[in-house]
Amino acid sequence: MTDPTPRKRQNPEQRARAYVEGTLNVDGVYEDATAALDRLKAEQGNMVRCAAAKRNLHEAMETQEQEIVVRERATFAGSQAAFDREIKAVLQQDDGMATLRQTLIAASLDYERAEAAARHEEFTIRVATARMEELAGRERFYAAVKMSVATANDTDKTTGA
């Protein structure tokens, strides 16, 4: 069965352009790569924020630990070895330290998630870049075909064939 609507005949250049833009989706690949780059930048910003939060939590833990050590040292009368054992137990049992540890664990997980997302976006960009390089090679091929057709047409016109 034939299509009753008349079709406009495309020249080789138009067919090549339609193939490159439609079938190969050159513009879509570029847009995907650009979107992945934007997401990568966002994830890298997220990584910086998470790293800063982790640093702040480490500082808060060190401050809290020093306050506990000073407080316990004032009331402990035993040897240094006994104090070291005692302070480990006190630090583990302190509610403030436990809260800071839990918050640090959550911040570390957030950082790891952001890092994994950034690696994923980097991979997506590498794949899209390779695809664009492949498509560029095809476009160069189609340009060469176009040039050879144009050269052949020019030769036919000058020789009268």
Order of alpha helices (4+ residues) and beta strands (2+ residues): alpha-alpha-alpha-alpha
